[in-house]
Amino acid sequence: MSATTKETLGFQAEVKQLLQLMIHSLYSNKDIFLRELISNASDAADKLRFEGLSDSALYENDPELKIRIAFDREARTLTISDNGIGMSRQEVIEHIGTIAKSGTREFFSQLSGDQKKDAALIGQFGVGFYSAFIVADRVTLTTRRAGLTAEHGVRWESEGAGDYTLETVEKPGRGTEIVLHLREGEDEFLSDWKIKSVIRTYSDHITLPIVMKKSEWKDGVETPTDEDETVNKASALWARAKKDVTDDEYNEFYKHVAHDFEPPLAWSHNRVEGKQEYISLLYVPSHAPFDLYDREKRHGIKLYVRRVFIMDDAEQLMPQYLRFVRGVIDSADLPLNVSREILQSSRDIDAIKASSVKKVLGLLEDLAENQPEKYVEFWNAFGRVLKEGPGEDFANKEKIAGLLRFASTHTDTDAQVVSLKDYIGRMKEGQTAIYYITADSFAAAQHSPHLEIFRKKGIEVLLLSDRVDEWLTGNLHEFDGKPLKSVAKGGLDLGELEDEAEKTAQKEAEDNLKPLVERIKTTLGERVKDVRVTHRLTDSPACLVTGEGDMSANLERLLKAAGQAAPTVKPTLEINPAHALVTRLNSETDEDRFADWANLLFEQALLAEGGQLDNPASFVRRLNGLLAMLPS
């Protein structure tokens, strides 16, 4: 069959932008292009093994999977080929012509024009195939998907500018061949020594053979022979004893399994024997991917059974709140034909998951205790995700809680560095609760009037401003026997933290202002659940609190802003008996002016905690009217 006419197609706009960025930003680390292409070839072999479990015909009488590297000095080409799963025409268009990744827009919005910073971002995004253009000015890819006939081969070619060509060609064998037409000045990649050095540095852990022709030297000239040579170790790194694996090998394997340019923060390598037999190699990355907060996006764990790849992103092996974990789990007990449905009801998988979670949490505990700088790096990247844990993993709630970090009034900065253990260690004598406040920003939490009495008495309060904090506090009610208590909910009882003279003064103030409280309550009517005298304020005239079991005002605002249904919770207005505005209100005899003052008191308390007024114009009218009455 003769090849069809070439079809020219345009790149997705993001691909064009990425290609230009990559060529300039990653050039100083150009060796990684070979690692990326070999990693893709390895993935293609893994996918063939998996699909071949149910359809052995896909092997097409060619069961020995391998990656082949070859170079041609005269043509100035470097070729990477594999006999893995291959691609159909539509798959070529989807995988090579577009970037189908969530977070793409965010990725481009974060680019700064600083080559060093942008190179790091490109590495986080994962560029795979496109890295070929770091060293090549033209790339030719020929592929055929396993199971299709020879005339269904596809050839893709591009110079990495605005478009690429596609044509149907005959390809006898399945898999993919990539030919890099090297740029001027890239002759080092036409060297047997250089290529083998890169493979052994970056890809030694690849589990299938990476084959090259042996070279011989004659009269100072290096010439490939007809004899094949396996360049890499071609054994599963995770199956080796820990003492036989170097840190560099662990780092390079992570980059392969996670498709990441940066080394991991930490890892845990374990072999379990006994009732169950499996190996786990689990990594904590050093930075967050762009789609970390997409809970539907599956990432991290590759499942193998007796070294045979079964599936990517085995979500049954790691809970959602640890979705940043990358790595491999290789079981000796599961059947080779295991499916996602079987995994969901497998006791073996449940046991592996429970053990793996403990390993990851233990790894994080070790970081927190022994490498605090690294733990700060971890927390800044993944802290908000870990906060989902207490609501998802009851069995490990206390352990997860010990790993959480918060901002607090102890430091009065937005840095989340305070642990619950730290907080308890600083608790005042007689203090029985861990106090916190939630708000939609750190500034709102830090300046909340609810903190006034706590600042006066030197009682530390956790300042929670992440959206997930409402979920966290709804599920984490105590730590180390100490209850977590919101300073903006319920009546305030500081117990032994208040002396008898304070309690007596509070009781007198409540008795003296009973008529005022009733008058304000009548005036505000349905706007409030109740009105009462407070002792939590020292500077502000009033604040709003919700009931102990009610939804917080912050959560109500978050839900409504997200377009979700949320019940309207009536707050209680608390007034400061020592404030001049409350004293002024208590002496007001004109009912209209009293109503204006009472409503103004409520509305400014609502604004102070980040709420929105139902009728801003009415608030402005009242405020202007009262200001106009002030003496000149």
LODREN-657936 format. One record per residue (C-alpha): residue number from 1; residue in three letters; z, y, x. Coordinates in steps of 0.001 Angstrom, whole numbers, plus 500000, padded with zeros to 6 digits. Layout:
N
SITE/NUM/ala/Z/Y/X
...
//
This chain:
632
SITE/1/met/500000/500000/500000
SITE/2/ser/499084/503416/501428
SITE/3/ala/501599/506224/501491
SITE/4/thr/501563/508608/498578
SITE/5/thr/500890/512312/498979
SITE/6/lys/503778/514207/500488
SITE/7/glu/505876/516200/498062
SITE/8/thr/507562/519365/499319
SITE/9/leu/510923/520255/497767
SITE/10/gly/513269/523172/498380
SITE/11/phe/516806/522741/499617
SITE/12/gln/519713/523657/497377
SITE/13/ala/520721/527204/498429
SITE/14/glu/524095/525987/499750
SITE/15/val/522379/523448/502022
SITE/16/lys/520269/526148/503656
SITE/17/gln/523351/528253/504263
SITE/18/leu/525308/525307/505611
SITE/19/leu/522524/524285/508001
SITE/20/gln/522380/527739/509558
SITE/21/leu/526165/527901/509876
SITE/22/met/526360/524459/511427
SITE/23/ile/523678/524978/514028
SITE/24/his/525460/528065/515342
SITE/25/ser/529130/527285/514691
SITE/26/leu/529341/523660/515853
SITE/27/tyr/527053/523858/518850
SITE/28/ser/529955/523923/521312
SITE/29/asn/531048/520510/519983
SITE/30/lys/527607/519065/519447
SITE/31/asp/528494/515459/520416
SITE/32/ile/529998/514983/516963
SITE/33/phe/526534/514712/515365
SITE/34/leu/526241/511166/516709
SITE/35/arg/529681/510239/515399
SITE/36/glu/528753/511538/511947
SITE/37/leu/525467/509617/511775
SITE/38/ile/527089/506404/513036
SITE/39/ser/529910/506843/510513
SITE/40/asn/527362/507172/507689
SITE/41/ala/525596/504033/508901
SITE/42/ser/528907/502165/508935
SITE/43/asp/529610/503283/505356
SITE/44/ala/526164/502021/504329
SITE/45/ala/527006/498601/505765
SITE/46/asp/530361/498578/503956
SITE/47/lys/528618/499341/500671
SITE/48/leu/526155/496518/501204
SITE/49/arg/529012/494078/501870
SITE/50/phe/530675/495188/498638
SITE/51/glu/527565/494959/496441
SITE/52/gly/526609/491728/498196
SITE/53/leu/529749/490043/496907
SITE/54/ser/528158/489882/493460
SITE/55/asp/524497/489782/494543
SITE/56/ser/523890/487941/497815
SITE/57/ala/520130/488493/497470
SITE/58/leu/520688/492061/498677
SITE/59/tyr/521032/490702/502210
SITE/60/glu/517317/489724/502138
SITE/61/asn/517754/486944/504741
SITE/62/asp/519196/489478/507188
SITE/63/pro/522974/488897/507057
SITE/64/glu/523926/490287/510498
SITE/65/leu/524806/493915/509906
SITE/66/lys/524480/496262/512846
SITE/67/ile/523698/499814/513932
SITE/68/arg/520945/500338/516499
SITE/69/ile/520587/503364/518788
SITE/70/ala/517409/504011/520784
SITE/71/phe/515845/506916/522629
SITE/72/asp/512326/507748/523800
SITE/73/arg/512091/510182/526709
SITE/74/glu/508382/510837/526365
SITE/75/ala/508560/511543/522621
SITE/76/arg/511974/513267/523102
SITE/77/thr/513459/511401/520135
SITE/78/leu/516787/509751/519432
SITE/79/thr/516838/507101/516684
SITE/80/ile/519835/505799/514743
SITE/81/ser/519079/502917/512390
SITE/82/asp/521082/500505/510258
SITE/83/asn/520444/497577/507942
SITE/84/gly/523010/498664/505369
SITE/85/ile/522550/499439/501676
SITE/86/gly/519830/502081/502143
SITE/87/met/518824/504689/499555
SITE/88/ser/516378/504966/496683
SITE/89/arg/514183/508035/496263
SITE/90/gln/516601/509586/493769
SITE/91/glu/519571/508902/496041
SITE/92/val/517776/510637/498925
SITE/93/ile/517277/513736/496770
SITE/94/glu/520895/513664/495566
SITE/95/his/522539/512981/498929
SITE/96/ile/520275/514852/501350
SITE/97/gly/518820/517729/499320
SITE/98/thr/522055/518869/497662
SITE/99/ile/525758/519153/498335
SITE/100/ala/527348/517540/495295
SITE/101/lys/530920/518408/496168
SITE/102/ser/533610/520099/494182
SITE/103/gly/534955/523069/496102
SITE/104/thr/531518/524091/497438
SITE/105/arg/531768/527620/496059
SITE/106/glu/535290/528022/497372
SITE/107/phe/534135/526731/500766
SITE/108/phe/531467/529387/501091
SITE/109/ser/533769/532129/499804
SITE/110/gln/536197/531405/502651
SITE/111/leu/533638/531742/505445
SITE/112/ser/534469/534758/507592
SITE/113/gly/531615/535121/510069
SITE/114/asp/533992/534209/512904
SITE/115/gln/532302/531195/514521
SITE/116/lys/535536/529522/515598
SITE/117/lys/537156/529850/512165
SITE/118/asp/533962/528865/510348
SITE/119/ala/533533/525807/512574
SITE/120/ala/536995/524627/511487
SITE/121/leu/536086/525197/507818
SITE/122/ile/532811/523309/508226
SITE/123/gly/534776/520454/509731
SITE/124/gln/537148/520430/506763
SITE/125/phe/534254/520362/504330
SITE/126/gly/532586/517408/506031
SITE/127/val/528911/517795/506894
SITE/128/gly/527784/514274/507737
SITE/129/phe/524019/513935/507882
SITE/130/tyr/523323/517655/508316
SITE/131/ser/525019/517641/511741
SITE/132/ala/521759/516146/513070
SITE/133/phe/520312/519657/513119
SITE/134/ile/522814/520738/515772
SITE/135/val/520585/519044/518376
SITE/136/ala/517324/518421/516497
SITE/137/asp/514676/520872/515302
SITE/138/arg/513093/518192/513124
SITE/139/val/514647/515124/511482
SITE/140/thr/512749/512200/509952
SITE/141/leu/514667/509783/507724
SITE/142/thr/513073/506570/506459
SITE/143/thr/515048/504402/504071
SITE/144/arg/514793/501611/501522
SITE/145/arg/517521/500485/499198
SITE/146/ala/518515/496821/499395
SITE/147/gly/516924/494860/496560
SITE/148/leu/513829/497060/496248
SITE/149/thr/510453/495846/497470
SITE/150/ala/508878/496993/500733
SITE/151/glu/506604/499566/499124
SITE/152/his/509646/501408/497747
SITE/153/gly/510570/502901/501099
SITE/154/val/511076/506667/501197
SITE/155/arg/510441/509055/504072
SITE/156/trp/512290/512381/504181
SITE/157/glu/511502/515003/506792
SITE/158/ser/512654/518545/507442
SITE/159/glu/512928/521186/510143
SITE/160/gly/516225/522340/508641
SITE/161/ala/514824/525540/507174
SITE/162/gly/514085/526096/503500
SITE/163/asp/512462/522846/502413
SITE/164/tyr/511848/519163/503089
SITE/165/thr/509090/516653/502370
SITE/166/leu/509328/513335/500561
SITE/167/glu/506804/510527/500495
SITE/168/thr/506797/506890/499480
SITE/169/val/506120/504539/502411
SITE/170/glu/506243/500847/503129
SITE/171/lys/509451/499723/504801
SITE/172/pro/509798/495975/505378
SITE/173/gly/513538/495960/506103
SITE/174/arg/516329/497494/504028
SITE/175/gly/518531/500269/505373
SITE/176/thr/517992/503654/506978
SITE/177/glu/516341/504917/510160
SITE/178/ile/516946/508492/511306
SITE/179/val/514720/509940/514031
SITE/180/leu/515969/513134/515687
SITE/181/his/513258/515205/517369
SITE/182/leu/515455/516911/519939
SITE/183/arg/515437/520622/520625
SITE/184/glu/514483/521905/524051
SITE/185/gly/517484/521689/526327
SITE/186/glu/519011/518603/524665
SITE/187/asp/517727/516126/527263
SITE/188/glu/521240/514781/527900
SITE/189/phe/520877/512774/524677
SITE/190/leu/517917/510967/526227
SITE/191/ser/520333/509317/528642
SITE/192/asp/521775/505824/528292
SITE/193/trp/525002/506915/529980
SITE/194/lys/525524/509975/527764
SITE/195/ile/524919/508137/524479
SITE/196/lys/527194/505254/525414
SITE/197/ser/529879/507707/526500
SITE/198/val/529772/509477/523113
SITE/199/ile/529856/506157/521230
SITE/200/arg/532839/504875/523203
SITE/201/thr/534662/508169/522753
SITE/202/tyr/534079/508700/519036
SITE/203/ser/532890/505431/517492
SITE/204/asp/534474/502578/519430
SITE/205/his/536462/501591/516326
SITE/206/ile/533409/501018/514103
SITE/207/thr/533751/497451/512805
SITE/208/leu/530119/496390/513168
SITE/209/pro/528121/496220/516423
SITE/210/ile/526463/499385/517719
SITE/211/val/523547/497999/519717
SITE/212/met/521393/499577/522423
SITE/213/lys/518862/498253/524866
SITE/214/lys/520295/497730/528330
SITE/215/ser/518933/500096/530926
SITE/216/glu/518002/499497/534543
SITE/217/trp/517349/501954/537314
SITE/218/lys/514265/501780/539522
SITE/219/asp/513377/504439/542049
SITE/220/gly/515858/506805/540431
SITE/221/val/514388/506348/536963
SITE/222/glu/516372/504889/534026
SITE/223/thr/514310/502479/531926
SITE/224/pro/515410/500519/528814
SITE/225/thr/514975/496741/529045
SITE/226/asp/514367/494229/526239
SITE/227/glu/517965/492952/526357
SITE/228/asp/520398/494171/523703
SITE/229/glu/523910/495297/524497
SITE/230/thr/526813/495947/522106
SITE/231/val/528317/499282/523145
SITE/232/asn/531483/499420/521008
SITE/233/lys/534411/497007/520596
SITE/234/ala/533098/496178/517082
SITE/235/ser/536497/495006/515833
SITE/236/ala/538698/496369/513070
SITE/237/leu/541023/498831/514774
SITE/238/trp/543717/498361/512139
SITE/239/ala/543805/494637/512873
SITE/240/arg/544727/495220/516508
SITE/241/ala/548344/495363/517697
SITE/242/lys/549767/498887/517780
SITE/243/lys/550451/498608/521505
SITE/244/asp/546735/498005/522097
SITE/245/val/545582/501154/520270
SITE/246/thr/545691/504539/521994
SITE/247/asp/546407/507836/520253
SITE/248/asp/542825/508891/520912
SITE/249/glu/541568/505754/519155
SITE/250/tyr/543852/506380/516172
SITE/251/asn/542581/509963/515998
SITE/252/glu/538915/509000/516153
SITE/253/phe/539350/506279/513545
SITE/254/tyr/540948/508840/511230
SITE/255/lys/537973/511160/511667
SITE/256/his/535701/508278/510702
SITE/257/val/537653/507061/507692
SITE/258/ala/538391/510584/506383
SITE/259/his/535083/512200/507397
SITE/260/asp/537149/514938/509004
SITE/261/phe/536542/516958/512157
SITE/262/glu/540214/517628/512882
SITE/263/pro/542765/515048/514104
SITE/264/pro/545479/513918/511663
SITE/265/leu/549019/515230/511604
SITE/266/ala/550641/511779/511713
SITE/267/trp/549997/508137/510918
SITE/268/ser/551779/504882/510113
SITE/269/his/550364/501494/511189
SITE/270/asn/552065/498406/509769
SITE/271/arg/551493/494679/509499
SITE/272/val/553351/492938/506654
SITE/273/glu/553816/489171/506749
SITE/274/gly/555770/486809/504533
SITE/275/lys/555405/486547/500778
SITE/276/gln/552480/488947/501099
SITE/277/glu/550213/489522/504055
SITE/278/tyr/548416/492806/504581
SITE/279/ile/547865/495578/507101
SITE/280/ser/548088/499286/506343
SITE/281/leu/546976/502191/508482
SITE/282/leu/547851/505398/506647
SITE/283/tyr/547210/508961/507804
SITE/284/val/548557/512370/506820
SITE/285/pro/545789/514956/507408
SITE/286/ser/546459/518265/509125
SITE/287/his/544774/520365/506429
SITE/288/ala/543988/520223/502725
SITE/289/pro/540501/519390/501421
SITE/290/phe/538862/521885/499101
SITE/291/asp/539214/519651/496063
SITE/292/leu/542892/518765/496595
SITE/293/tyr/543922/520182/493218
SITE/294/asp/541237/518295/491309
SITE/295/arg/543421/515441/490084
SITE/296/glu/540382/513540/488790
SITE/297/lys/538810/513459/492233
SITE/298/arg/539667/510273/494115
SITE/299/his/539987/510388/497849
SITE/300/gly/541839/508470/500357
SITE/301/ile/542406/504719/500628
SITE/302/lys/539754/502178/501560
SITE/303/leu/540572/498641/500425
SITE/304/tyr/539542/495641/502513
SITE/305/val/540163/491953/501897
SITE/306/arg/540234/489896/505094
SITE/307/arg/538221/492627/506927
SITE/308/val/535592/492756/504150
SITE/309/phe/535188/496202/502613
SITE/310/ile/535884/496151/498863
SITE/311/met/536030/499725/497658
SITE/312/asp/536467/503392/498543
SITE/313/asp/539090/505550/496924
SITE/314/ala/541268/502724/495601
SITE/315/glu/543446/504935/493429
SITE/316/gln/545729/502034/492479
SITE/317/leu/547054/501969/496051
SITE/318/met/548504/505478/496195
SITE/319/pro/550008/507734/493490
SITE/320/gln/548456/511053/492543
SITE/321/tyr/551062/513162/494302
SITE/322/leu/550091/511463/497602
SITE/323/arg/546345/511818/497009
SITE/324/phe/545975/513571/500360
SITE/325/val/546777/510346/502257
SITE/326/arg/543821/508713/504004
SITE/327/gly/543525/505274/505517
SITE/328/val/542904/501569/505152
SITE/329/ile/544745/498697/503494
SITE/330/asp/543514/495209/504362
SITE/331/ser/544919/492344/502254
SITE/332/ala/544840/488666/503120
SITE/333/asp/545828/487610/499589
SITE/334/leu/543512/489378/497143
SITE/335/pro/540277/487700/495996
SITE/336/leu/537027/489029/497470
SITE/337/asn/535661/489737/494007
SITE/338/val/538606/491980/493091
SITE/339/ser/537663/494806/490725
SITE/340/arg/539345/498088/489778
SITE/341/glu/540321/496478/486472
SITE/342/ile/542026/493590/488274
SITE/343/leu/543823/496038/490576
SITE/344/gln/545359/497799/487586
SITE/345/ser/547233/494670/486522
SITE/346/ser/547940/493059/489898
SITE/347/arg/551547/492483/490956
SITE/348/asp/550354/492145/494554
SITE/349/ile/548790/495610/494362
SITE/350/asp/551953/497053/492792
SITE/351/ala/554001/495675/495673
SITE/352/ile/551554/496969/498294
SITE/353/lys/551548/500389/496628
SITE/354/ala/555351/500579/496478
SITE/355/ser/555631/499629/500140
SITE/356/ser/552880/502036/501199
SITE/357/val/554515/504921/499344
SITE/358/lys/557794/504249/501161
SITE/359/lys/555920/504200/504483
SITE/360/val/554312/507587/503778
SITE/361/leu/557571/509160/502589
SITE/362/gly/559344/507719/505632
SITE/363/leu/556640/509210/507863
SITE/364/leu/557184/512608/506244
SITE/365/glu/560964/512308/506626
SITE/366/asp/560476/511596/510320
SITE/367/leu/558237/514660/510669
SITE/368/ala/560754/516859/508852
SITE/369/glu/563644/515689/511011
SITE/370/asn/562045/515309/514418
SITE/371/gln/558943/517511/514388
SITE/372/pro/559827/520470/512141
SITE/373/glu/556844/522554/513316
SITE/374/lys/554490/519805/512194
SITE/375/tyr/556342/519488/508909
SITE/376/val/555861/523206/508247
SITE/377/glu/552134/522628/508840
SITE/378/phe/552216/519703/506406
SITE/379/trp/554157/521654/503773
SITE/380/asn/551821/524635/503899
SITE/381/ala/548874/522300/503308
SITE/382/phe/550301/519823/500797
SITE/383/gly/553657/521102/499518
SITE/384/arg/552433/522022/496053
SITE/385/val/550984/518530/495614
SITE/386/leu/554186/516832/496767
SITE/387/lys/556044/518840/494096
SITE/388/glu/554219/516746/491505
SITE/389/gly/556108/513695/492798
SITE/390/pro/559478/513823/490994
SITE/391/gly/557675/513797/487653
SITE/392/glu/555450/510844/488610
SITE/393/asp/557602/508587/490771
SITE/394/phe/561061/508022/489321
SITE/395/ala/561896/505313/491883
SITE/396/asn/561481/507748/494794
SITE/397/lys/562618/510952/493055
SITE/398/glu/565606/511593/495334
SITE/399/lys/563601/510852/498490
SITE/400/ile/560799/513199/497400
SITE/401/ala/563316/515882/496445
SITE/402/gly/564728/515737/499968
SITE/403/leu/561266/516558/501330
SITE/404/leu/560727/519613/499123
SITE/405/arg/560880/523121/500563
SITE/406/phe/561463/526440/498779
SITE/407/ala/561702/530164/499281
SITE/408/ser/565160/531514/498550
SITE/409/thr/567330/534607/498600
SITE/410/his/568826/533290/501854
SITE/411/thr/565693/534382/503731
SITE/412/asp/564127/536713/501125
SITE/413/thr/560643/535879/502440
SITE/414/asp/557932/533935/500659
SITE/415/ala/558036/531219/503343
SITE/416/gln/559000/527919/501712
SITE/417/val/561376/526603/504388
SITE/418/val/564640/525881/502527
SITE/419/ser/565434/522261/501704
SITE/420/leu/567848/521225/498962
SITE/421/lys/570048/519765/501688
SITE/422/asp/570070/523150/503444
SITE/423/tyr/570972/524847/500161
SITE/424/ile/573885/522491/499446
SITE/425/gly/575171/523033/502984
SITE/426/arg/575443/526776/502257
SITE/427/met/576963/526542/498768
SITE/428/lys/580004/528701/498100
SITE/429/glu/583394/527082/497672
SITE/430/gly/583713/526238/494003
SITE/431/gln/579935/526342/493408
SITE/432/thr/578813/523296/491421
SITE/433/ala/575089/523927/490758
SITE/434/ile/571878/524596/492644
SITE/435/tyr/570547/527848/491166
SITE/436/tyr/566870/528706/490865
SITE/437/ile/564484/531052/489095
SITE/438/thr/560819/530507/488190
SITE/439/ala/558282/533331/488002
SITE/440/asp/554526/533818/488250
SITE/441/ser/554760/535430/491705
SITE/442/phe/557182/535544/494595
SITE/443/ala/557710/539291/494094
SITE/444/ala/558572/538766/490427
SITE/445/ala/561097/536080/491334
SITE/446/gln/562560/538074/494208
SITE/447/his/563116/541219/492119
SITE/448/ser/564220/539597/488876
SITE/449/pro/567265/541260/487289
SITE/450/his/568693/537768/486724
SITE/451/leu/569550/537652/490439
SITE/452/glu/571809/540711/490465
SITE/453/ile/575198/539026/490080
SITE/454/phe/574141/536275/492490
SITE/455/arg/573220/538808/495169
SITE/456/lys/576498/540640/494609
SITE/457/lys/578475/537428/495122
SITE/458/gly/576271/536114/497948
SITE/459/ile/575199/533040/495978
SITE/460/glu/571831/531672/497114
SITE/461/val/569070/531266/494521
SITE/462/leu/565810/529349/495021
SITE/463/leu/562753/531514/494277
SITE/464/leu/560069/529360/492639
SITE/465/ser/556642/530891/492058
SITE/466/asp/554133/528001/492331
SITE/467/arg/552579/526972/489018
SITE/468/val/553746/523410/489618
SITE/469/asp/557389/524541/489863
SITE/470/glu/557750/524506/486077
SITE/471/trp/556670/520853/486089
SITE/472/leu/559012/520153/488990
SITE/473/thr/562125/521676/487435
SITE/474/gly/561332/519978/484147
SITE/475/asn/561597/516619/485917
SITE/476/leu/564079/517215/488744
SITE/477/his/567457/517874/487161
SITE/478/glu/569789/517179/490076
SITE/479/phe/569935/516445/493784
SITE/480/asp/572753/514731/495641
SITE/481/gly/574883/514937/492503
SITE/482/lys/574381/518683/492091
SITE/483/pro/572564/519870/488934
SITE/484/leu/569652/522299/489221
SITE/485/lys/570267/525272/486924
SITE/486/ser/567952/528136/486007
SITE/487/val/569564/531566/486268
SITE/488/ala/567328/532707/483374
SITE/489/lys/568411/530057/480882
SITE/490/gly/571492/529749/478733
SITE/491/gly/574801/531558/479085
SITE/492/leu/575997/532180/482618
SITE/493/asp/579200/530416/483606
SITE/494/leu/580038/530794/487297
SITE/495/gly/583310/528926/486865
SITE/496/glu/585476/529116/489971
SITE/497/leu/583102/531662/491515
SITE/498/glu/584670/534307/489241
SITE/499/asp/588309/535339/489479
SITE/500/glu/590651/535830/486526
SITE/501/ala/590406/539633/486654
SITE/502/glu/586619/539417/486249
SITE/503/lys/586921/537020/483346
SITE/504/thr/589459/539294/481635
SITE/505/ala/587192/542334/482077
SITE/506/gln/584239/540402/480666
SITE/507/lys/586236/539372/477594
SITE/508/glu/587318/542981/476976
SITE/509/ala/583730/544231/477287
SITE/510/glu/582531/541615/474797
SITE/511/asp/585232/542590/472302
SITE/512/asn/584624/546317/472685
SITE/513/leu/580867/546080/472246
SITE/514/lys/580774/543685/469293
SITE/515/pro/579699/546447/466886
SITE/516/leu/576919/547559/469267
SITE/517/val/575706/543987/469720
SITE/518/glu/575456/543501/465948
SITE/519/arg/573696/546820/465525
SITE/520/ile/571069/545984/468196
SITE/521/lys/570575/542521/466723
SITE/522/thr/569956/543982/463267
SITE/523/thr/567506/546530/464684
SITE/524/leu/565459/544028/466737
SITE/525/gly/565466/541443/463977
SITE/526/glu/562895/538682/464550
SITE/527/arg/562128/539832/468099
SITE/528/val/565255/538104/469416
SITE/529/lys/567184/534933/468883
SITE/530/asp/570467/536645/469692
SITE/531/val/572055/539633/471462
SITE/532/arg/575118/539393/473695
SITE/533/val/577033/541139/476457
SITE/534/thr/576247/539784/479923
SITE/535/his/577977/539743/483283
SITE/536/arg/574892/538596/485215
SITE/537/leu/573611/542211/485638
SITE/538/thr/574882/544840/488045
SITE/539/asp/572026/547391/488142
SITE/540/ser/569719/546687/485204
SITE/541/pro/570619/547627/481629
SITE/542/ala/569362/544396/480044
SITE/543/cys/567565/541099/480591
SITE/544/leu/566069/538297/478508
SITE/545/val/567199/534678/478708
SITE/546/thr/566033/531533/476950
SITE/547/gly/568115/528692/475602
SITE/548/glu/569218/525904/477923
SITE/549/gly/566850/523408/476326
SITE/550/asp/564037/525843/475548
SITE/551/met/560752/526320/477377
SITE/552/ser/561069/529049/479993
SITE/553/ala/559297/532344/479382
SITE/554/asn/557278/531789/482571
SITE/555/leu/556015/528384/481403
SITE/556/glu/555141/529812/477996
SITE/557/arg/553038/532503/479695
SITE/558/leu/551346/529992/481999
SITE/559/leu/550352/527718/479115
SITE/560/lys/549028/530546/476986
SITE/561/ala/547066/531982/479938
SITE/562/ala/545453/528569/480364
SITE/563/gly/544439/528545/476698
SITE/564/gln/546916/525798/475787
SITE/565/ala/549100/525748/472711
SITE/566/ala/552666/526758/473415
SITE/567/pro/555508/527477/471011
SITE/568/thr/556745/531061/470974
SITE/569/val/560338/530963/472173
SITE/570/lys/562559/533757/470934
SITE/571/pro/564672/535097/473796
SITE/572/thr/568249/536280/473793
SITE/573/leu/568744/539896/474860
SITE/574/glu/571701/540341/477201
SITE/575/ile/573040/543864/477764
SITE/576/asn/574971/545218/480748
SITE/577/pro/578185/546856/479414
SITE/578/ala/578559/548990/482570
SITE/579/his/575096/550547/482458
SITE/580/ala/574689/554225/481433
SITE/581/leu/571815/553385/479100
SITE/582/val/573972/550910/477153
SITE/583/thr/576773/553504/477033
SITE/584/arg/574269/556082/475733
SITE/585/leu/573054/553621/473104
SITE/586/asn/576633/552899/471991
SITE/587/ser/577192/556594/471244
SITE/588/glu/573898/557165/469412
SITE/589/thr/574417/558127/465768
SITE/590/asp/570833/558879/464774
SITE/591/glu/569411/555606/463407
SITE/592/asp/565780/556370/464328
SITE/593/arg/566690/557257/467894
SITE/594/phe/568941/554181/468073
SITE/595/ala/566009/552001/466996
SITE/596/asp/563807/553577/469674
SITE/597/trp/566462/553012/472367
SITE/598/ala/567109/549405/471277
SITE/599/asn/563410/548512/471244
SITE/600/leu/562893/550255/474586
SITE/601/leu/565761/548222/476052
SITE/602/phe/564132/545000/474860
SITE/603/glu/560621/545944/476004
SITE/604/gln/561619/547005/479514
SITE/605/ala/563546/543742/479895
SITE/606/leu/560375/541905/478842
SITE/607/leu/558276/543818/481394
SITE/608/ala/560839/543208/484155
SITE/609/glu/560335/539471/483904
SITE/610/gly/556523/539648/483849
SITE/611/gly/555998/539506/480095
SITE/612/gln/553392/541409/478098
SITE/613/leu/554053/543845/475295
SITE/614/asp/552608/543100/471869
SITE/615/asn/552094/546803/471257
SITE/616/pro/551932/548858/474484
SITE/617/ala/550991/552031/472568
SITE/618/ser/554215/551823/470541
SITE/619/phe/556209/551389/473760
SITE/620/val/554576/554479/475298
SITE/621/arg/555191/556512/472123
SITE/622/arg/558874/555589/472102
SITE/623/leu/559287/556269/475802
SITE/624/asn/557575/559671/475594
SITE/625/gly/559615/560650/472571
SITE/626/leu/562898/559843/474295
SITE/627/leu/561859/561553/477530
SITE/628/ala/560952/564703/475591
SITE/629/met/564561/564880/474333
SITE/630/leu/566030/565035/477817
SITE/631/pro/567478/568419/478805
SITE/632/ser/565148/570548/480909
//
